[in-house]
Amino acid sequence: MRHISVTLLLLVLSLPCRAAVYYITVAGLGGEPDYEQRFTADAKNIDKVYRGSAAAHVITLSGADATKAKLTAALNETAREAKPEDDLVLVLIGHGSFDGEEYKFNLVGPDISATELASALDKIAARRQLVVNTTSASGGSLLALQRTGRAVITATKTGTEKNATVFARYWLQALQDPACDTDKSGAISALEAFTYADRKTAEFYSSQKRLATEHAVFEDMGKGEAVRTITQSSREGSLLGSFTVLRMDGGNAAVVNDPAHQTLLAKKEELERKVDQLKYEKAVMEPGEYKQALTATLLELAKVQQELEK
């Protein structure tokens, strides 16, 4: 019996463990109170979803912590810990800039360039990496970030799409909506999340009767042009399709499937759309009327966010 017990123990110890996932989320400089509130809220909600996932290492930076020094430290810490069989997910939320040559992610204090981000990511041993850059002008970061084994998603197709984006909102929503798991596998792939967020972004502009100022793209071969959809002639999407961004188990499954939580998410989206509509109509509104309406909506949005964080 002792021999059998030892054999069983050795068998269990020899079974492969699920690889760890390193999640780094950064909500950059808002510039305006409504953007600051929105970016921070999105980062907090993503953090909450990630922490419900097994084998997850989560670092989230927002507000005063969203600095180049702290982001660099987080990437260096991950470089020390991550193993080749682990996965890495980096999500950038906020504003970006592109001068025709270099993309920069706007942070508190000095900004960080796409070249600097790529250099830090290259030091991380994880063979499978995903960068989700949801900022304005994010398309300008793609060339610098490209590398074999790294999938890159950007909210804009070029660095010249410089308006504030809504893609981050729907990337977060993809992680919280059971409908995003289209193949019913119990996990959300990066491709499923991209498809969901891209569709919801298009619906946003359509519902607002506005010309879309952002067009999300992805590239996961490490070379070539980014695409919006998978075609028979392109191998793009193979890494995204196999890259799990969230397993629907543990704490996150309970949150995602909670009807009350889904109701709050719908209310949050409604209020965020109202904020966007107010900003769009600002030019034709009286300054006092605009400020009063915006303040009231932001206060209501803050209350919904507090409920989501409970």
N, C-alpha and C positions, 0 to 999 in steps of 0.2 A: 504493500500500500504506500509505503514511504517512497519507493521508486516511482510509482505512478504519480504521486503528488508532485515530486520534483520535476518529472517529465511534463506535466500539465503546466507547472509554473514557468518552465523554460519556453513552452509553446506560447503561452500568453505574452511573455516578455518579448518574444521574437516577432509578434504580430506588428505590422506597420502602424504607426500612430498617424492620426490625421495631421497634416502639415499645419503649422501655425499661419495666421494671417496678420500682417502688420498694417494697421489702419492709421494714416496720418491725415487729419483734416484741418485746413487753415481757412479762417474767415478773415480776409484782409481788410484794409482801411476802407471805411464806408464813405467818409467825406461829408455825408449829410445824415441827420438823425434817423430818417426812415431807412436808408440803406444800412446804416450801422445796426439798427435793430433787426432788420431782415437777415443780414449776413450772419450775425451772432446767433439768431434763433435757428437758422438752418444748420449751422455747425453743431449746436447743442442737440438738436433733434437727430442728426446723423450719429453723433456720439452715443446717444441713448440706444439707438438701433444696433450699432456695432457692439456695444457692451453686453447685449443679450445673446451674442453669438459665441459658440464654444471655440476654444483655442485662439481667442482674439487678443491682440496687443493693441491698445487704443491710445493714441495721442491726439488731442484736439487743442488747437490754439485759436483764440479769438480775443477781441478787445485789445487791451494793453499788452497781452502776451503774443499778439500776432506780429512779431518782429523777425527780421532776417536772422538775427543771432539765435533766437529760440527755434526757428524753423530749421536752421542749419544744425543746431544741437540735436533736434529730434531725428533728423536724417542720419546724423553721425551715430546716435544711440542705436538706431535700427541697423546700421551697418555693422555695429559690434555684435548684435544679437542674432540677426536673421541668418538662417541657413539656406543653402541652395534650394532645398525642397519646399521652402516657405513661399508665401505669396505676399506681395506688397500692393496696397491701394493708397494712392495719394490723391486727395480731392482739394482743389483750390476754389474758393468762393470769394467773389468780390469784383474789383475792377482791375483791368490790365491796360497796358499801353503798348503801342508799337510805333516805332519811328521809321519804319521801312526796312530796317535791318535787324533790330533787336527787340524782342518782347520782354516786358518787365511786369511782374506781379506786384501790385501796389500794397505795401505793408506799412505798419507804423514805423517811422524812421526810414532808413534806406530801403529801396525796393530790391527785389531779387530777380535776376534775369533768367531766362529759359536756359541759357548756357550754363549758368551756375547751378541751377536745379539739376540739369542733366549730369553734370560732373559729380554732384553729391549722390544721385541715384545710381550712377555707374559703380560706386563703391559698395553698394548693397548687394550681398551675395544672392538674394532671391532671384531665381532664374525667370520667374513669371511676375511681371510688374504691370500695374494699371495706373495711368495718370488720367484723372478726370479734371480738366481745366474748364471751369464753368464761367470764367470771367469774360468781360468785354475784350475784344481784340485777341482772344485766346488762340485763334487760328494762326497767329504769328509765332506761336511757341512750338508748333508741331515739328518743324524741320530740326530744331535743336534737340528736341526730346526723343526723336525716333531712334530706335535701337532694336535689334533682334531680341525677342522675348518680352518686349515692352509694348503694350497696347496704349494708344493715346487717343483720348476723346476730347474734342474741343467744342465749346458752345457756338463758336463762329467759324466759318469756313476760311476766313482770311484775317489778317491783322487789321484790315481796314474797316471791319464791322465793329465800330467803337462805342455804340450805344450800350447802356446797361442791359444785361441779359436776364431772362427768367428761367433759363435751362436748369440752374441749380435747384430751383423750387421743385421742378418735376423729376429731377434725379432723386431727390429725397423722397418724393411721393412714390416713386417706383419701388423704393425699399420698404414702403409701408402699405402697399396695396397688394393683396393676395392675387389680384387679376394680372399682375405683372409676371407671375410664374405661369407663363402660357403653356409650357409642356408638363405642368403639374408634377415636377420632379421634387418638390419640397425645397428647392433652392432657386435663387435668382441669379442668372448669369449676367455678365456685363453687357452682352448683346441684347438680352431681354430688357435690361434697365435702359440702355441707350434707345432702343426702339420705342419704348413707353414714353420716355422723357421727350424725345424728338416729336412724337405724335402730339403729346399734350402741349408742347411749346407752339406747334403750328396751330392747334385749336385755340390757344390763347389769343394769338394775333387775329385769327379769323373772328372770334367772338367780340373782340375789341374793334373790329372793322379797321384795322391798321395794317400797313405794309410791314411785313416781317423784316426786322433788322438784325436777325441772327439765324444762322443755318448750321446746325450741329453736324460735325463730321467725325470720322474715326479712321485710324490707320494702325494695323497690328502686324504688319509683315516686317517692319523695321526699315522700309524703304518705299519710295514711290509716293504717289499722290493720295491724299485722304479721300474717302468716299462717304456717301450718305446711306447707301443701301448695298446689300450683297447682290452681285450678279453672277451668272454662270461662268463668265469669263474671268472673274476676279477671285483670288484666294483670300482676299480681305475678309475678316470676320471670323476666321477659324479660331484664333486665340480668344477673342471676345466671347465666342459661343461656348468655349470650354472653361472660361474663367468665372468661378463662382464668387460673386461679390457679397452674398449673404445667404446663409442657410436658414430656412424657416423652421428653426427648432429652439428649444429653450425659452428664454425670456422674450426674445423678439417675436416668436410665434404668438405668444399670448397677447402682446401689444398689437401686432398687425391684425389679429382676428377679433379684436375687441370692438364691438359696434359703437360704443361710446367714443372710442378713440377715432374711429373713422368719421364720426359726426363732427368731431373737433377739427379734423383735417380738412373736411369740406368747408367748414366755417372759416378756417385759416386761409384757404385758397380764395374764397369769396372776398375776404377783407383785403388780401394782397392784390387781387385784381382791382378792387376799388381804389387802393392807393395808386396803382399804376394809371388808372383812368384819370384820377385827379391830377397827377403830374402831367399827363398828356394834355389836359384841358386847362392847365395853369395859365397859359397865355391869354385866355379869353375870360378868366374869372377875376373878380375884384380881389386884391391882395388879402384883405381881411376875411373874405368869404373862403378863399382857398386855405388860409392858415387854420381857420376854425374847423373846416371839414377834414383837413388832413390830420390835425391834432386829435380830433374825436375818433377818427378811424384807427390811428396808431395806438391810442389808448385801449380801444376795444381789441385790437390785434394783440397787444401785450397781455391782456387778460386771458385770451385764448392760448397764447404761448405758455403762460403759467400753468394752465390746466394740463397742457400736453406734457409738461415737465414733471408733473406729479407722478 
